């Protein structure tokens, strides 16, 4: 536990000394350290962390995304991308959070730093519609090829089925082949 | 006449060795794989979206259905995340029972892996033997929850009900039967020249690549990296148990076979310790308004009935914020990222699926190798398509 709080301090120092203007705010909800950073700085931060032997936050655990539509948080940007980094030596976690604007959300890819980011970013694009610039293969991965839209967005209807997936139940039976 | 050198072959989705509905598009030059592209999503049911629209309690059954070979691990990850969000501390007995049950789940999941992996590589009879031992673990599931597969036994703040009176008997049966069965597997496979030839030096992934691809679980440890969340970031009281973390040497399918066998032995050790030292106490935390009161109280106490009714119909208010809780599931790091906007339903539930991310390394493992190695590589990753597609 003491070691974790030591690392928390060190990570804070790292950001204040090297990326002071990129950091928007810090959050420590339930002892989980997370930093809101500017989207244009994410690649530099990740690259610097990857080469930082002391912090050793080199294991990319996860990339995920949130949609704040209809919430007061949406003022800071509707979409949020969360990078979840883990240290295999110090066993602490760091969350890097980025807010993106509603129209045309896009961010620089980190798949050239971690090969594992490839499939995580593809999933975020498929389900949330956030474009990762420079990603080698930004195609659908989970949803059907014909599906329009991105299901995890809050304005994606929960129960309504797109016409091409309803098997045309309302059409006369001879349409169904 | 123009010469076409490579040919594209579709492996799956209806292929017995793809463990569900996985399609791999293979570009072949003769029998050598030039390029492999896994295509997933055939089982996508939008579980994350579904969970956003359910009360915290009612989202638990969704978690069983992701990795259906390890339902208890999925329950545990989700419940620990919600408990972290709400700041609930569970009784000691609950922790021990959870550890016991998730370790049984690990053995159960590894047994299915072993059976199907050997089946893919031509050892047909293995599946019958591993399912024989798996049956004894399913009996424990049935004894505690009444369900054989989708148990939903671990709940927020505790367990669904008290452990049954004959719980000891069922677990001791597992402890007796599984080691005997494991001796059979070793006799059948460890000296089997066909199995050795098909796995040794196949589907190799180096330690550096394993980290770069964010692999976890046996896939990471097989490459020689000693990382296990049960030791690194203990949860649910794992720091009280004595067990070893096995690691592989070169990261091939053979290493991972030996490693998973050893993990099963270590899990048996943990189960033995948990069974012997199981403390007495309540099976649910006492947090009125958040954790469901015990069913016996609901029938006889007014306040308990009111709480029960309110939790079931309205749920409970949560603090704003996001938590992440990762556990060491049989397949790797299973994490739940729960973001709350203060209402009674989660704003977003993200599941970090270990087999989906491990599957990302499949092209790296098979490119430049033979077509038959693809079968071995898919088997050794230990994928469950229910979790990959969610």
HADDOCK unambig.tbl for C-alpha pairs under 7 A between the chains (distance, minus, plus):
assign (segid A and resid 29 and name CA) (segid B and resid 321 and name CA) 6.54 0.50 0.50
assign (segid A and resid 59 and name CA) (segid B and resid 211 and name CA) 6.42 0.50 0.50
assign (segid A and resid 59 and name CA) (segid B and resid 214 and name CA) 6.40 0.50 0.50
assign (segid A and resid 60 and name CA) (segid B and resid 214 and name CA) 5.92 0.50 0.50
assign (segid A and resid 61 and name CA) (segid B and resid 214 and name CA) 6.29 0.50 0.50
assign (segid A and resid 62 and name CA) (segid B and resid 352 and name CA) 6.60 0.50 0.50
assign (segid A and resid 66 and name CA) (segid B and resid 348 and name CA) 6.69 0.50 0.50
assign (segid A and resid 91 and name CA) (segid B and resid 232 and name CA) 5.94 0.50 0.50
assign (segid A and resid 91 and name CA) (segid B and resid 233 and name CA) 6.37 0.50 0.50
assign (segid A and resid 114 and name CA) (segid B and resid 212 and name CA) 5.12 0.50 0.50
assign (segid A and resid 114 and name CA) (segid B and resid 213 and name CA) 6.36 0.50 0.50
assign (segid A and resid 115 and name CA) (segid B and resid 212 and name CA) 5.60 0.50 0.50
assign (segid A and resid 115 and name CA) (segid B and resid 213 and name CA) 4.96 0.50 0.50
assign (segid A and resid 116 and name CA) (segid B and resid 212 and name CA) 6.15 0.50 0.50
assign (segid A and resid 116 and name CA) (segid B and resid 213 and name CA) 3.76 0.50 0.50
assign (segid A and resid 116 and name CA) (segid B and resid 214 and name CA) 5.15 0.50 0.50
assign (segid A and resid 116 and name CA) (segid B and resid 357 and name CA) 6.87 0.50 0.50
assign (segid A and resid 116 and name CA) (segid B and resid 360 and name CA) 6.69 0.50 0.50
assign (segid A and resid 119 and name CA) (segid B and resid 357 and name CA) 6.87 0.50 0.50
assign (segid A and resid 119 and name CA) (segid B and resid 360 and name CA) 6.25 0.50 0.50
assign (segid A and resid 141 and name CA) (segid B and resid 40 and name CA) 6.31 0.50 0.50
assign (segid A and resid 141 and name CA) (segid B and resid 41 and name CA) 6.22 0.50 0.50
assign (segid A and resid 142 and name CA) (segid B and resid 40 and name CA) 6.17 0.50 0.50
assign (segid A and resid 142 and name CA) (segid B and resid 41 and name CA) 3.94 0.50 0.50
assign (segid A and resid 142 and name CA) (segid B and resid 44 and name CA) 6.10 0.50 0.50
assign (segid A and resid 142 and name CA) (segid B and resid 389 and name CA) 6.17 0.50 0.50
assign (segid A and resid 143 and name CA) (segid B and resid 41 and name CA) 5.98 0.50 0.50
assign (segid A and resid 143 and name CA) (segid B and resid 44 and name CA) 6.61 0.50 0.50
assign (segid A and resid 152 and name CA) (segid B and resid 49 and name CA) 6.02 0.50 0.50
